[in-house]
Amino acid sequence: MKAAVIFANEDIRYADWPEPEVLPGTVKIKIRAAGICGSDIPRFASTGSYNHPKILGHEFSGIVETPAEDSKLFKKGDPVAVLPIIPCGECENCATNGQSAFHCKSYRFIGSRDDGGFAEYCAVPEKNLLRLPAINALKAGSLTEPMAVGLNVARKSGFRPGKTAIVFGSGPIGLVTGIWLKEFGANRVIMADIRQKNIETADSLGFETADLSKTDINDIAKVDYAFEAAGSGKALSNAIFLLKPEGVLTVVGRDTKDSVISLKDFETFMRKEIQLRGCWGYDVRGETDFLSDVIAKRSQQLEGLISHIITIGNAKSVIDDMCAKNFEYCKVVIEFK
């Protein structure tokens, strides 16, 4: 099969690669769409993966090629998406009821610790599959993992219908968070960013937007909930300023350096009695059917996040350009025929 393989730091190759072995309990997927996540870029550009060689890619969908033996859940030809985390099931955190798989001390992860979706085929545990409603949902299905993250963000915030929110950072995670807030009955959702491409994408998806390269923060109405999805100390400061007393600030963005706020902002945070909530990964226990239904319902909107569709053959050159910041994008998806 053809794959984009990382052999070492800054060493990506378009290669012929052996098809994955189908072990007991696993399913071989013929991949149809694989999204390039922002977290993939530093692995390609500088840090490398956990071990090499490795096929990255944890956001993908496809068709069941080889079902698990005696499976009663999936058959050949079923459209599916992949939820990539594989908890060990044995550590103290896995044994604790109510904890997300992301708290596992020894988890595996499809697309970083295990081979992932930047290839024509991938073998994954059957339990990591999400059923998609139809073949025509496969492009939207490649955004299943980001949608799972956005659902977790909205849930962790405790968001309630009829409330107002602002999301700082209109990249894929910020946008899917906004989609979930609308799904949960928000009265108003503002998508804020300093990057014109992100503002344009948010506009095209029907969101109210605030271009912070042009808009005075004082001109934006106060909100009940704020979401930091930009990885920016300035965004944290703006969120504290715009929250109403006893508002909720949920952080899902991560800066590449220390996040620092001023003493004045810290005092404002305390005086307003703002609730601060951190969020990492996803937790879809009991919600996989709901997740699948919303992806189907909002598939056209989700496809609107896809700014570039490429082939596996030109993935290396496009990834090189992404690492070098040679073009602006929202979501780049590798499409397989």
C-alpha positions in Angstrom: 0.0 0.0 0.0 1.0 3.7 -0.3 1.7 5.6 2.9 3.2 8.8 4.2 5.8 7.5 6.7 7.9 9.5 9.1 11.3 7.7 9.5 13.0 10.3 11.8 12.7 13.9 12.7 12.0 15.9 9.6 12.2 12.8 7.4 8.8 12.2 5.7 8.6 9.8 2.8 5.9 8.8 0.3 6.5 5.0 0.5 5.3 1.6 -0.5 4.5 -0.1 2.8 3.2 -3.5 4.0 -0.5 -3.7 4.6 -1.3 -4.0 8.3 -1.8 -7.4 9.9 -5.3 -8.1 11.1 -5.0 -9.4 14.7 -7.8 -10.9 16.7 -10.3 -8.2 17.6 -9.1 -5.8 15.0 -10.6 -4.5 11.8 -8.8 -3.5 8.6 -10.1 -0.3 7.3 -9.7 0.9 3.7 -9.2 4.6 4.4 -11.1 7.2 2.4 -10.3 10.5 4.2 -7.7 11.4 6.8 -7.3 14.8 8.4 -4.0 16.4 9.3 -4.2 17.6 12.8 -2.3 20.6 14.2 -0.6 18.2 16.6 0.8 16.3 13.6 2.8 19.3 12.4 5.4 19.5 15.2 5.9 15.7 14.9 6.7 16.1 11.2 8.6 19.4 11.6 10.8 18.8 14.6 10.0 16.4 17.4 9.4 13.2 15.5 7.0 10.4 16.7 7.3 8.1 19.8 9.2 5.6 17.6 10.1 5.3 14.0 9.2 4.5 11.3 5.6 5.4 12.0 2.5 6.3 10.0 0.8 9.3 11.7 -2.8 10.4 11.3 -5.5 10.0 14.0 -8.4 11.7 12.3 -9.8 9.3 9.6 -12.7 7.5 8.2 -13.1 4.7 5.7 -14.8 1.4 4.8 -14.5 -1.9 6.6 -12.3 -4.1 4.4 -11.7 -7.0 6.7 -14.1 -7.3 9.7 -13.0 -8.8 13.0 -13.5 -12.6 13.1 -17.1 -13.5 14.2 -18.0 -9.8 14.5 -21.6 -9.1 15.0 -21.1 -5.3 14.8 -19.5 -4.6 11.5 -19.4 -6.2 8.0 -17.3 -5.6 4.9 -18.3 -2.3 3.3 -19.6 -0.5 6.4 -18.6 3.2 6.6 -16.8 3.9 9.8 -14.7 6.5 11.6 -12.0 5.9 14.2 -11.7 7.1 17.8 -7.9 6.7 18.3 -7.2 6.3 22.0 -6.6 2.7 23.3 -6.5 2.6 27.1 -4.5 -0.2 28.8 -7.5 -1.2 30.9 -5.2 -2.3 33.8 -3.7 0.8 35.4 -5.1 2.5 38.5 -6.9 5.2 36.4 -8.5 2.7 34.1 -9.8 0.9 37.1 -11.4 4.1 38.5 -15.0 4.4 37.4 -15.9 7.7 35.8 -12.4 8.5 34.4 -11.8 9.2 30.7 -9.5 6.9 28.8 -7.2 9.9 28.4 -6.3 9.5 32.1 -4.8 6.1 31.4 -1.2 5.9 32.4 -0.2 3.5 29.6 -2.5 4.3 26.7 -1.8 3.7 23.0 -2.9 6.1 20.4 -3.6 5.3 16.8 -1.6 7.7 14.6 1.2 8.5 17.1 2.1 5.4 19.2 0.4 3.0 16.7 0.3 3.3 12.9 -2.5 5.6 11.8 -4.4 6.9 8.9 -1.9 8.5 6.4 -2.0 5.3 4.4 -4.4 3.3 2.2 -5.2 0.8 5.0 -5.1 0.8 8.8 -5.9 -2.0 11.3 -7.7 -0.8 14.5 -9.5 -2.5 17.4 -13.1 -3.0 16.6 -14.1 -1.1 19.8 -12.4 2.0 18.4 -14.8 2.2 15.5 -17.7 4.6 15.2 -20.4 3.6 12.7 -21.2 6.3 10.1 -24.7 6.6 8.7 -23.7 6.5 5.0 -20.8 6.5 2.5 -21.5 10.2 1.7 -20.6 11.0 5.4 -17.0 9.9 5.0 -15.5 13.3 4.5 -17.3 14.7 7.5 -16.4 11.4 9.3 -12.8 12.3 9.1 -13.6 15.0 11.6 -15.0 12.5 14.1 -12.0 12.8 16.5 -12.1 16.7 16.5 -15.9 16.5 17.0 -15.4 14.1 19.9 -13.0 16.6 21.4 -15.5 19.5 20.9 -18.2 17.5 22.5 -16.0 16.9 25.5 -15.1 20.6 25.7 -18.8 21.6 25.7 -19.7 18.9 28.3 -16.8 19.9 30.6 -17.9 23.5 30.5 -21.3 22.6 31.8 -22.9 24.7 29.1 -26.6 25.3 29.4 -29.2 26.1 26.7 -30.0 29.7 26.1 -26.7 31.0 27.3 -24.1 33.1 25.4 -20.5 32.1 24.6 -17.4 33.3 22.9 -14.8 30.9 21.4 -11.2 32.3 21.1 -9.5 30.5 18.2 -11.5 29.6 15.1 -9.4 26.7 14.0 -10.9 23.2 13.7 -11.2 22.6 17.5 -12.7 26.1 18.1 -15.1 25.7 15.2 -16.4 22.2 16.3 -16.7 23.6 19.8 -18.9 26.3 18.4 -20.9 23.7 16.4 -21.6 21.8 19.7 -22.6 25.0 21.5 -25.2 25.6 18.8 -26.3 22.0 19.0 -26.8 22.5 22.7 -29.1 25.5 22.3 -26.8 28.5 22.7 -28.5 31.8 22.4 -25.4 33.4 20.9 -22.0 32.1 19.8 -19.2 34.4 18.8 -16.1 33.0 17.1 -13.0 35.2 17.7 -9.6 35.1 16.0 -6.9 37.4 14.7 -6.3 35.3 11.5 -8.4 36.4 8.5 -8.6 32.9 7.0 -10.2 31.5 10.3 -12.6 34.4 10.4 -13.7 33.8 6.8 -14.2 30.1 7.5 -16.3 30.9 10.6 -18.4 33.3 8.6 -19.0 30.7 5.9 -20.3 28.3 8.6 -22.8 30.8 9.7 -21.2 32.0 12.9 -21.1 35.5 14.3 -17.5 36.5 14.3 -15.1 39.0 15.9 -11.9 39.8 14.0 -9.7 40.7 16.9 -7.1 42.2 14.5 -9.7 45.0 13.9 -12.3 44.8 16.7 -11.9 46.5 20.1 -12.5 44.0 22.8 -14.6 46.6 24.6 -17.1 46.5 21.8 -18.0 42.9 22.4 -20.9 42.1 24.7 -20.2 40.1 27.9 -20.9 36.4 27.8 -21.7 33.5 30.2 -19.1 31.1 28.8 -15.7 31.6 27.2 -13.6 28.9 25.5 -9.9 29.3 24.9 -9.0 27.3 21.8 -6.2 29.5 20.5 -3.3 28.6 22.8 -2.8 32.2 23.7 -2.2 34.2 26.9 -3.9 37.2 25.3 -7.0 35.0 24.6 -7.0 34.1 28.3 -6.9 37.7 29.2 -9.7 38.6 26.8 -11.8 35.7 28.0 -11.5 36.9 31.7 -12.5 40.4 30.6 -15.5 39.3 28.6 -17.0 36.9 31.1 -19.9 37.9 33.2 -19.5 37.4 37.0 -19.6 33.7 37.9 -18.9 32.8 34.2 -17.1 29.7 33.1 -13.7 29.7 31.3 -12.9 26.4 29.6 -9.4 25.9 28.2 -8.6 23.5 25.4 -5.9 25.5 23.6 -2.2 25.0 24.4 0.5 27.6 23.8 4.0 26.6 22.8 5.4 28.7 25.7 4.3 29.6 29.2 0.8 31.1 29.4 1.0 34.2 31.6 -1.7 36.7 32.7 -1.3 40.0 34.4 -1.9 40.6 38.1 -4.9 42.8 37.1 -6.4 40.0 35.1 -5.8 37.5 37.9 -7.6 39.8 40.3 -10.5 40.2 37.8 -10.7 36.4 37.6 -11.0 36.2 41.4 -13.4 39.1 41.9 -15.7 37.8 39.2 -15.5 34.3 40.8 -14.9 32.8 37.4 -14.9 29.0 37.1 -11.8 27.6 35.3 -12.0 24.2 33.6 -9.3 22.4 31.8 -10.0 19.9 29.0 -8.0 17.3 27.2 -8.9 14.7 24.6 -12.4 13.3 24.5 -14.8 11.2 26.5 -17.7 9.7 24.5 -18.7 6.9 26.8 -22.5 6.4 26.3 -22.5 9.1 23.5 -21.2 7.3 20.4 -24.7 7.1 18.8 -25.3 10.7 19.6 -22.0 11.7 18.1 -22.6 9.7 15.0 -26.1 11.3 14.6 -24.8 14.8 15.0 -22.0 14.2 12.4 -24.6 13.0 10.0 -26.9 16.0 10.7 -24.1 18.5 10.4 -22.0 16.8 7.7 -22.3 19.7 5.2 -21.3 22.2 7.8 -18.3 19.9 8.9 -17.2 19.6 5.3 -17.0 23.4 5.3 -14.1 23.1 7.6 -12.1 21.3 5.0 -10.1 24.0 3.2 -7.8 21.7 1.2 -8.2 18.1 -0.2 -5.0 16.4 -1.3 -3.8 12.9 -2.3 -1.4 10.6 -0.5 1.0 11.1 -3.4 1.4 14.9 -2.7 1.0 14.6 1.1 4.7 15.0 1.7 5.1 18.3 -0.2 1.9 19.7 1.3 3.0 18.7 4.8 6.4 20.3 4.2 4.6 23.5 3.2 2.4 23.3 6.3 5.5 22.9 8.5 7.0 25.9 6.8 3.8 27.9 7.2 3.7 28.6 3.4 -0.1 28.8 3.2 -3.1 29.3 5.4 -5.6 26.5 6.0 -8.3 25.3 8.2 -8.4 21.5 7.8 -6.3 19.7 5.2 -7.7 16.2 4.4 -5.9 13.4 2.5 -8.5 11.7 0.3 -8.2 8.2 -0.9 -10.2 6.7 -3.8 
